[in-house]
Amino acid sequence: MKKTIFALILVFIVAVGLIGFFGLRGQRAGVIGGADAPTDVVVSEAQPAEAAPVEAAASAPAEEAAPESAEEAEAFQVRVPDYAAMYALHDPEEIVATVDGQDVTWGEYFYLYFSQAKQLENYFNTMASYYGAAPDWADQAEEDSDATFADMIAESAGETLKQIRAIEGMSEKAGVELTDEQLEAIRAQEEQDIIGAVGEGKTAEDFNAYIETIYLPRTLYDRMNRVNYLYRQGFVQAYGENGELVEDGLAVQYLADNDYLAATHILLMTIDPATFEAMDEAAAAEKLQQAQAFADELKAIDDKEERLRRFAEIKAEFCEDTGKATFPDGYIFLPGTMVAEFESAVLSLEEYEVSDPVKTDYGYHVIMRLPLDPDGVIEYSNDGTPLTARSKAANDAYGKALQDYFDGLTVEYAEGFEAPKLLDYLQ
């Protein structure tokens, strides 16, 4: 199995954290990922080289039919590993591996192994309840590999050890320290987790007793919570809250390296924006005439700054693009994301050059190509935060640095140690 790209590391850590077990028990979700968790640090262009087993549970294959009856769905039984027997193989404090010079106990390793297995077990059960059948632990997990789902559990546990240690190691190297606010957020998160796991009015001792039942060492619980905030604070310390510390050159280079284009336009629509029905020929011809007049006026202005200023005035008054309010200064976009005629026109222009009217299904566009802007908005995050070239460049650089650190790590297992052979413990 290929390494999980660091752009999505927090998603992966959440998947193997205590959050999964609160979710499985029908309670709240959120041990790793509190209010101060990073939202815009994820590199949107990067994709995981290989999906972790739990990620497959996100959606069921649409092409398969649901079982015809409840009896059919219940007839299939997912084989369940004997986790207690596997856990009993070693003492919880036995050192079974080292990562980056840091010892890993059997208790720590087994929790990551167990949590991966439980997530996969939950996926199997979901498939079985919906379809009346599910993959089995012994099935081939990937088309291009002979590895079974059971094999992937052990490898995923080792990869997660490296991911956690990579964040810690990078943070130590950069001298990252958590703020008082972040430390308080961790304490508040623990209080929420106690309520979520064992209920109102319970104590830390009650919580510790509970997490022992899911094989989670308290030290690892604390470590995973801390890692989440180290990840965020490392980014902020290096690049600022939203990448504002990134230099102009690096931000623009990021855009150029990824083939971004920048342009603004004046759109005169030849369709009804509500019904998408085409205007009559006379109305469309009038739009074309108006667009050509705008283009001629703008082309006659020799000074680039004056041309840009006048373009903005015309756009503010006449542009009928429904996205004008969200992207008032134009678009920074990747090839293939705009209609073909628009993109081709931008590629044919020099910076600050203005096009003749360009016809698309929407109407007539007068386009000005713009230089790549480090502070231009590329897109918006899920929570509505504008992402600029600086923030995207910071995300990219941070993700690559973590990936490099991760790639330099190995899990060195103790002599004679072997991961449990899950297939031998199925009930």
N, C-alpha and C positions, 0 to 999 in steps of 0.2 A: 504494500500500500504506500502510495506517495505521501510526502509530508503535507500537512495542512498548512496552507499559506497563512502568514501571520496577519494579513489584513482582516481575517475573520476570527482571530484567536479568542476574543472574549466570548463570541458565540459558542465556540467549542468548549471553553472552560465552564461556561454556564451549563452547558449540556451535561457535563460530568460532575457538576457540583451538587450540593444539597438541594438546590432548587428542583432538580428532577424528582426527588423523593417527596417533597411537599406536593408537587404536581400529581404524582402517582397516587398519593393519599387523598386527593381531592381537596387539598388546601391551597394556601397562597403560594405564589411563585416569587422568589427574589432574594436569594442569599447573596449572590454576586450580581450586582447591577442595581444599586440603590440610586438615590436621587442625583448623586454626584458622578454616576458612571458615565464614561465617555459616550457620546452619541455620534459625533462627527469625525471621530478618529479613524473610522473604518474607511479603507480605500475602496471606493465604489467600483473602480474598473477591475480590481483583482477578483478572481474567483478561486474557490478552493480547488486545488489540484485533484483532490479525491474527497468525496463526501464521507464524513464519519458515519458509522452505522446509525446513530441516533438521528442524523439529519434525514435519513430515508423515511422516517416516520412522519415527516411533515405533511405528506399528501399520499393518498392511495391511488394506484393506477386506475385512470378513468376508463380504460378499455375493458376492464374485467367487470362481469355482472355480479351484482350482490346475490347472496343466497336466496333461494326461493322461500325458505321458511326459517323460523327461529330454530327449529329442531336441526336443520341442516347446518346452521352456523355453530350450534352447540356441540355437534358431533365431533368436530375437530378439536383436539387437545394439544396445546403447546407443551412441549417437554420442558420441565423446569429444572435448572441445576440445583444440586445440593450445596448451597453456598456455605453453610455451617461446616460441612465436611472439608471443603476447600480451605476455609479460614483456619481450621485446626491443623493444617499442615505445618505451620510455623508459629513461633512465639511472636506476638504483635511487635515486640521491640527488637526482634532480630534484624540485623542489617542485611538486606538482600541486594542492594545496588548502591551505586554512587552516580551522581550527575554533577558535573562541573565541580568535583571535589566535595560535594555535599552528600552525606549519607541518606539513604532512603530505607525506612523500616518496612517490615512486612505489613504492618498495619496501614501505612500510607499507600504502599503499592496495591494492597488488596482492595482498599476502598476504591481506587481508580479503576481497578479491574472489575470489581463488583458493580460500580455505578454504570460502567459501560454495558455490562451484561444485562443489568436491570432495564436500562433504556431500550436495549434491543429486545428483551423479553416483552416489554410493554408494546413495542412495535408489532411483534409477532401476534400478541393477543388482540391488538386492534385489528390487524388484518384478518385474523381468524373470526372475530366477532362480526366483521363486516362482510367478508367473502365466504366464510365457511372453510377457509384454508389459509395457510401462511407458509412462508419459508421456514426451513428448519436450520438448527445450528450447524448441521453437517453440510448444508448446501453451499455451493460456490457463491461467494459474495460479490465477485466482480467478473465481468466477461473476459478480461484479459489476464486473469490470475487464477491459479488453482486454490488459492486460500479460501477457507470456509469462513462463515460468520464467526465460528468459535475461534479460529486463528486470529481474526481481526481484533478480538477483545484484548488479547495480550499485547498486540502491537500498539493498539490505541492507548493502553495504559502507559506504556513506555513513552509514546509520543507526547502524552499530556504532561508527564514528569518533565520532559525537556521544555515544553512550552512554558510551564510555570517557572522553571528555573531560568529560562531566557529572560523573562521579564524582570525577575529578581536580579540576575547578573547584570543586565543592562542598567538597571536602576542604581546598583552599587557602583558601577563604573562611572556613571554620570553624577554621582553624589546626590541622588534624588532623595528628598525627605518629605514626608507627608505633612500637610498643614494641620493646625489645631482643628480646623473645621472638618477636614477629612477624617481625622482620628475620632472626632465626635460622631461623624456620620457612620463610622464603623460600629461604634458603641450603640448607636440608635438602630442600626441594622440588626445587631445581635438581639436587641429587645424585641424587634419585630419577628425575628426568627424563632425566638422562644415562644411567642404567642402563636405563631403559625404552626410550630411543631407540637407543642404540648399544651397550649391553651393559656387563657388569661390567668393571672395570678400565680403562675408557675415560676420557679427559680432557675438560675443557671445550672444548679445541680440536677434539676429535673431534665433540663435540656441535654446536659452531658450524658445522662442515663439513656435518654432517647437515642442520641446519635451513636451511642455504642451499639444499639440494636441494628443499625445500618452500617456498622463497621467503620464509621468515620472517626478517626482520632481528633480530639479537640484541637491539637496543634495544627493539623491539616486544615480544619475548618477556619481557624484564625488566619492561616497562611493564605488560603484562597481569597478570603475577604480582603486582606491586605494587598494582594497581588492586583486586584481590580483597581484599587486606588493608585498603586504604584504605576500601573500602565497609563492611567490618565495624567498623573502628575509628571511623569517622564516626558510626555508629549508637551504639556504646558510649559515646563521648564525649558525645553529645547526650542519650541516654536511659538509659544504664546497660546492663549485660549483658543483662538481660531486661526492660527498660522500667521498672525500679524508680524511675527519676528522674522519670517522668511524674507530674504532679500529679493528685490525686484527681478534681478537676473535669473535666480533659481526658479522663481514662479513662472516667468515667461518661457524659460527653457523647458519647464515641465509641459507647458501648453504646446510648444513647438515639437517636442519629442513625441507627443501623443497626437499630433496632426490636428490640433484644434484650429478652427477658423473663427474669425470675428467679423460681424457685420451688423449694420443697422439698416432699416428699410422703411419706406412709406408704402403701405398697402392700400390700394383702392379696390374694394371688393366688387366682384361681378356676380356674386351669389348672395342670396338672402341668408344672413348668418343664423337665423332661427330655423329656416326650413331647408337650407342648402339648395334651393331651387335657383336656376340661372336667371339673371336679368334678361330683359329683351335686348335685341341687338343694338337698338338706338342708345339705350342706357349704358351698355357696355362700351360702345364707341365713344361716348362722352367721357367715360372713366379713362379710356386710353388717351384721349386728347389731353385730359387734365394731367395724367401721369407724365406724358411727354413734355408738357409745359414745365412741370417741376424739374424734370431731368435736364432740360435745356437751360433753365435758370441756374441750376446748381453747377452744371459743367462750365458755365461762363465765369464762375468765381475762381480766380487764380489762387488766392490765399487759402491754404488748407484749413486753418483755424476758422476763418470767416465762413468757408464752405460748410464746415461741420456745424457752426453756430446756426447758420440759415437752415441747414437740413433739419436740425432739432426743432426749429420754429415751425417749419412746415409739417413735420411729423406730429408735433403736439396738437396741431389744429386739424389736420386732415387724415392722418393714418387711421385705418379702420381695423388694424390688427387687434384681436381680442387679448393678445398677450402683452400689449403695450404697457399696461399698468405694472405687470410683474417684472418685465424686462425693459424699462424705459430707455436704457442706453444701448439697446440692441442685444444681440445674441452671441455668445461664445459657444460653439457647438462642435461636435465630432462629425466627420464625414458619415453620411448615411442616415443622419437624424433629421435632416430637412428634406423638403421635396427636391427632386433631382434638378429641376430648372433653377431653383434658388441657389443650390450648392454650386452648380456649374457656373452660374453668373459670378458668384463670389470668387471662385478660383480663377476666373478670367480677369479680375480687377487687381490693380495695384492698391496699396494702402491710400485711403482717402479718395480714390477714384469712384465716380458715380456711373451707374449703368443707365442705359436706355430702359424703358419699361420692359419688364420680364413677365411673361404670361404664365400663370399656373392655374390650377383648378379653382383657386381662391379669388383670383383677380390679377391686377397689374401691380408689380412691385418696382419701385425705384430703390436701388440698393447702393449703399456705400460700404466698401470694405474698410475695416478698422484695424489698427495695430492690436496685437495681443496685449491685453490689459491685466496686470497682476491682481488688480482689485475688482475686475469684472466678475459678475455673478455667473457661474457656470450652471448651477442647478440649486435646488433646495432639498434639504434633508427631510426625513419623515416628520420632524417636529417643526418644519417651516423655517429652519435656520438657513440663510443664504450661504452657499459654499462658493468661495472665490478660488482663483488660481493659487493664491498663497496657501489656503487651507488644504486644497487638493495636493499641492506639492509637498506640504508638511506631512500629510497622511501617507503619501507615497514614500517619502524619505524615512519616516519613522517605521513604517511597515517593513521596508527593505532592511533597515538596520537590525530590527528584531529577527527578521528571517535569517540574516547573516549570522547573528549570534546563535540562533537555534541550530543552523546548519553545522556550526562548529562544535556542537555538543554530542556526546554519546552516552548512552546508558550502559554503564559497566556493571554487569551482574556479578554477584558473589560467586566464587567457585562452587560448582555443584548445584547452583540454584536453577530451577526451571519453573516457568509459569505453569499454573495448574492446567491440566489437559481437560478442558471443560466437558468434552464429549464423554469422558470417563465418569462424570458426576451427574449425568442426566437421570431424572427420576421418571 
